[in-house]
Amino acid sequence: MTWLQAYGRSGAKEELAKGADADTYAFTGTYTPGDKPLALVLLPALFIGEWMWEKQFEALKAAGWPIVQFTESISLVDRKTARSINRMAARIMEVCRSFTDRDLVVAGDSLGGLVAFEFARSFPDRTAGIVASGAPGLNTTVSQIAREVGEGAHTPQQYADNFMAKLMYDPSAHDIDEERYQATVKELSKPATVVSMLGALKAISRYNSRKIVMELPTPKLFIWGRQDEITPAEEWEEATPLMQDARIHVIDECGHGPMFEKPEEYNRELLGFLDELTARRAPGPG
């Protein structure tokens, strides 16, 4: 019996019995002002919060872009929010509105990418662009990977280690902060966190990302790792030409997290896209 199977028979039932409104805790945001006309929203992922965007934050701040980012990962918010991508997007917008009235460019990885799609669908008048990587939904690979990660994992530590092995192309090439990593493992041992995580995984399986992203008119930049095992780049390379106002950049020797695996190349594409969006909004010669 795996750790998640054992948990589902004990802690999850006990946690769910508390009721849907117990321990409500949505997203905590921070705002960094800037002089550019658009604001960047750096979305959290399922297990990682603001630190996944450290290199992007440095580059964006230096270039004068206003930034909204979020402290906690999606697995740390309340389970009512975590089990609905639409609700996640709504809570994210509430935080953004409290900081700025600028139009927004929303960037997300993996589940955060789906939240970015839903954000643009729900708030088209406020969304100037989407930057997404590792978003699931074009095939069933995510479900297969989730099963593989859970197999043989009898503790939160083993589950996290299995996931990390799938996450990056070459984990040994990166200086993983052990303190942060162990903090994530510790959170996974908490019943409320696991309930939110399971709810978020179900939300991913229910979300029709193919249909939604195909219909979005919002400008879209996809930045993908060529060696992404969780959400392979090939399907997105085939689908992107069929979308409105979309392009894809694929990075070699990179897995599921291009923003921290290949930050220089990711930042170059991101900043170029922002400049394009700004130019589109500039008044023509008159």
C-alpha positions in Angstrom: 0.0 0.0 0.0 1.4 3.4 -1.0 1.5 6.4 1.2 -1.4 8.1 -0.6 -3.5 5.0 -0.5 -2.9 4.6 3.2 -3.6 8.3 3.7 -6.9 8.1 1.7 -8.2 5.5 4.2 -7.5 7.5 7.3 -6.4 11.2 7.3 -8.3 12.3 4.2 -11.7 11.1 5.5 -11.0 12.7 8.9 -10.0 16.0 7.2 -13.0 16.0 4.8 -15.3 15.5 7.8 -14.4 18.9 9.0 -16.6 20.4 6.3 -16.0 22.5 3.1 -15.5 25.8 4.9 -13.0 24.6 7.6 -9.5 26.1 7.6 -10.2 28.4 4.6 -6.9 29.7 3.3 -6.6 31.1 -0.2 -3.7 32.8 -1.8 -1.3 35.4 -0.2 0.1 37.8 -2.8 2.9 40.4 -2.8 3.3 43.3 -5.2 6.4 44.9 -6.6 5.7 48.2 -8.4 7.2 49.2 -11.7 6.9 51.7 -14.5 5.8 49.4 -17.4 2.2 49.5 -18.6 1.4 45.9 -17.9 1.8 43.9 -14.7 3.2 40.3 -14.5 1.3 37.7 -12.5 3.6 34.8 -11.5 1.3 32.0 -10.6 2.2 29.2 -8.1 2.4 25.5 -9.0 1.0 22.5 -7.2 4.0 22.0 -4.9 6.0 25.2 -5.4 5.2 28.8 -4.6 7.1 32.0 -5.2 10.7 30.6 -5.2 10.2 28.9 -8.5 10.2 32.3 -10.1 13.2 33.8 -8.4 15.3 34.3 -11.6 12.3 35.8 -13.5 11.5 38.1 -10.6 15.1 39.5 -10.6 15.0 40.1 -14.4 11.5 41.6 -14.4 12.2 43.9 -11.5 15.4 45.1 -13.1 13.5 45.9 -16.3 10.8 47.8 -14.5 7.9 45.5 -14.8 5.2 45.5 -12.0 5.0 42.0 -10.5 2.3 40.1 -8.5 3.4 36.9 -7.0 2.2 34.3 -4.5 3.8 33.0 -1.4 2.3 29.5 -1.2 1.9 26.6 -3.6 -1.6 25.5 -4.6 -1.4 22.5 -2.3 -1.3 24.9 0.6 -4.6 26.7 -0.1 -7.9 25.5 1.3 -9.4 22.4 -0.4 -12.5 24.2 -1.7 -10.3 26.5 -3.7 -7.8 23.7 -4.7 -10.5 21.5 -6.3 -11.7 24.1 -8.8 -9.5 25.8 -11.4 -12.2 28.4 -12.0 -12.1 29.1 -8.2 -8.3 29.4 -8.2 -8.5 31.9 -11.0 -11.1 33.9 -9.2 -9.1 34.0 -6.0 -6.0 35.0 -7.9 -7.9 37.9 -9.5 -9.1 39.1 -6.2 -5.5 39.4 -5.0 -4.4 41.2 -8.3 -7.2 43.7 -8.0 -6.1 44.6 -4.5 -2.7 45.6 -5.9 -3.1 47.1 -9.4 -5.6 48.2 -12.0 -3.1 47.5 -14.9 -3.9 44.9 -17.4 -2.1 41.6 -16.6 0.2 39.1 -18.3 -0.3 35.8 -16.5 2.5 33.2 -16.3 2.1 29.7 -15.0 3.8 26.3 -15.1 2.0 22.9 -15.0 -1.3 23.4 -13.0 -0.4 27.1 -13.0 -0.6 27.0 -16.8 -4.2 25.8 -16.6 -5.0 28.5 -14.1 -3.5 31.0 -16.6 -5.9 29.7 -19.3 -8.9 30.0 -17.0 -7.8 33.4 -15.9 -7.8 34.6 -19.5 -11.1 33.0 -20.2 -12.8 34.4 -17.1 -11.2 37.9 -17.3 -10.5 38.6 -20.9 -10.7 42.4 -20.6 -7.9 42.3 -17.9 -5.6 39.7 -19.5 -3.1 41.1 -22.0 -1.2 37.8 -22.5 -0.5 34.3 -21.2 2.9 32.6 -20.7 2.5 28.9 -20.0 4.8 25.9 -19.7 4.2 22.2 -18.7 0.4 22.6 -18.9 -1.4 19.2 -18.9 -4.5 18.3 -20.9 -3.4 17.3 -24.4 -2.9 13.7 -23.5 -3.1 11.3 -20.6 0.6 11.4 -19.7 0.0 13.3 -16.4 -2.2 10.6 -15.1 0.4 8.0 -16.0 3.1 10.0 -14.3 1.0 10.5 -11.2 0.6 6.8 -10.9 4.4 6.2 -11.4 5.3 8.8 -8.8 3.0 7.2 -6.3 4.2 3.7 -6.9 6.5 2.5 -4.1 6.2 5.8 -2.2 5.4 4.8 1.4 6.3 8.2 2.9 6.0 11.9 1.8 9.8 12.0 1.4 9.7 9.1 -1.1 6.8 10.7 -3.0 8.6 14.0 -3.2 11.8 12.3 -4.4 10.0 10.4 -7.1 8.3 13.6 -8.3 11.6 15.5 -8.4 13.2 12.7 -10.5 10.4 13.3 -13.1 10.4 17.0 -12.8 13.8 18.0 -14.2 15.9 16.9 -17.0 19.1 16.8 -14.9 18.4 17.4 -11.2 22.2 17.1 -10.4 22.8 20.2 -12.5 20.9 22.4 -10.2 21.6 23.7 -6.7 18.4 22.5 -5.0 17.8 24.4 -1.7 17.6 21.5 0.7 15.8 23.6 3.4 13.1 24.5 1.0 12.8 21.0 -0.3 12.4 19.6 3.2 9.8 22.2 4.0 7.8 21.0 1.0 8.1 17.4 2.2 7.0 18.5 5.7 3.9 20.1 4.3 3.1 16.9 2.4 2.8 15.2 5.7 -0.1 17.4 6.8 -3.6 16.0 6.2 -5.0 19.4 5.0 -2.2 19.7 2.4 -2.8 16.2 1.0 -6.5 16.8 0.7 -5.9 20.0 -1.2 -3.3 18.3 -3.4 -5.7 15.4 -4.2 -8.5 17.9 -5.0 -6.2 19.9 -7.3 -5.2 16.7 -9.2 -8.9 15.9 -9.7 -9.4 19.5 -10.9 -6.7 18.9 -13.5 -8.4 15.7 -14.8 -11.7 17.6 -15.1 -10.4 20.6 -16.9 -10.8 20.6 -20.7 -7.6 22.5 -21.5 -7.5 21.6 -25.2 -11.0 23.1 -25.9 -10.4 26.1 -23.7 -7.0 27.1 -25.0 -8.0 26.6 -28.6 -10.8 29.1 -28.2 -8.8 31.8 -26.4 -8.0 34.9 -28.4 -5.5 36.1 -25.8 -1.9 36.3 -27.0 -0.1 33.2 -25.9 3.6 32.2 -25.5 4.4 28.6 -24.6 7.9 27.9 -23.3 8.5 24.1 -23.1 11.3 21.8 -22.1 12.2 19.3 -24.9 12.7 16.6 -22.3 9.5 17.3 -20.3 8.3 13.8 -19.4 5.2 15.0 -17.6 3.7 17.0 -20.4 5.6 16.3 -23.6 6.4 19.2 -25.9 5.5 17.4 -29.1 1.7 17.6 -28.6 1.9 21.3 -27.9 4.1 21.9 -31.0 1.4 20.2 -33.1 -1.4 22.1 -31.4 0.0 25.6 -31.3 -0.3 26.4 -35.0 -4.0 25.7 -34.7 -4.5 28.3 -32.0 -5.2 32.0 -32.2 -2.3 34.3 -31.6 0.1 31.7 -30.2 3.7 30.5 -30.5 5.9 28.0 -28.8 9.6 28.0 -27.9 11.1 24.7 -26.9 14.3 24.5 -24.8 16.7 21.6 -25.2 18.1 19.7 -22.2 15.2 20.9 -20.1 12.3 19.2 -18.3 9.0 20.3 -16.8 10.3 23.5 -15.2 12.0 25.7 -17.8 11.9 28.9 -15.6 14.3 27.4 -13.1 16.1 24.8 -15.3 17.0 27.2 -18.1 16.2 30.7 -16.6 18.3 32.8 -19.0 16.6 31.4 -22.1 13.2 31.5 -20.5 13.7 35.1 -19.5 14.8 36.1 -23.0 11.6 34.7 -24.4 9.5 36.2 -21.6 10.9 39.7 -21.9 10.7 39.7 -25.7 7.0 38.7 -25.5 6.3 41.5 -23.0 7.9 44.0 -25.3 5.7 42.7 -28.2 2.6 43.1 -26.1 3.6 46.6 -25.1 4.3 47.6 -28.7 0.8 46.4 -29.7 -0.7 48.7 -27.2 1.3 51.8 -28.2 -0.6 54.4 -30.2 0.2 54.6 -33.8 1.7 57.7 -35.5 -1.0 60.3 -35.6 
